[in-house]
Amino acid sequence: MESPATTLGRLGERALIARLRPSLPSRPDLLLGAGDDCALAAPPAPGEDLVLKSDPVREGHHFLPGTDPLRVGRKALGRVLSDFAAMGAEPRWALVDLVAPASIPVADVERLYEGLAGRAREFGVALAGGDTSRGDALELHIFCAGAVPRGEAMLRSAARPGDGLWVTGSLGRSFESGRHLDFVPRLREGAWLRARGRRACIDISDGLASELRHLARESAVRLSVDPAAVPLSPVCEAAPDPVAHAFGDGEDFELLFTVPPADADFADDFRRAFPATRCTRIGTVGEPLPGGLVLLGEGPDARELPEGGFDHFAPSAPASERDAPA
Ligand SMILES: [Mg+2]
């Protein structure tokens, strides 16, 4: 009889995989799942681009020791799915590399996979395999592949003068509220936006300020943002200097995107399609400008979004959260 405290080191990798395999979500185009040297999947259909993304989640950097493993698993897959959402792409198959100390209870690993599998099922993603390795601290490395109609992925470079600048949800203090673990990736919203025609999009993982700069630089345009229009999360609203947190904190996993002026019914249509998802206009795309620029406010009072050392941009997440590429 196995004690509830059985560790991964005691159980062994082979037995762990045998135990996890039956509960891994699959899908018809996954031809061969976990258990052989590689997984096999049907190639994307003609007229589709293959979409690839990987992302690590590390104890002490992306979550604190002692965090419920279910939420860690949810976050690990959610981060990758949020990037798919930003491209308007459909995630299909995910591989999970687990690095863990031998002393981790098997029950914790099972809970981790429960979190991964839950998010995967919710969005029709198969957990196609991966690998495990011994390490000093818990790490999950997720690789996901999927598809998007050819040439239709929403790129950071697609913002054009005259477009509106919008965000989903509300921003700030994601660490304090626990949202960084439990967020639902905006895949449905992303696919809907993409199907509506040309627009730029990026997910807010490193903080609104940072994503605005990416968008301005990649599209080579000036962006004008109204700080007072930025939607604040309830926990953020209660904090001192909430607007600074909304700009500077990371891990919101909302979408920042543009809306062409010709898309006049956008706000009404979005509200009808996603009555539970807040969607707010926060600014406008200005004239072309090599290198890009982000301005706060408009007219003579406009000032440049401060680079880095904006002293009241007090970050609440560990520094490692913001130093990695999106
Ligand atoms: Mg991203």
Boltz pocket constraint, residues with backbone or C-beta under 6 A from the ligand:
constraints:
  - pocket:
      binder: B
      contacts: [[A, 82], [A, 83], [A, 86], [A, 202], [A, 203], [A, 204], [A, 205], [A, 326]]
      max_distance: 6.0
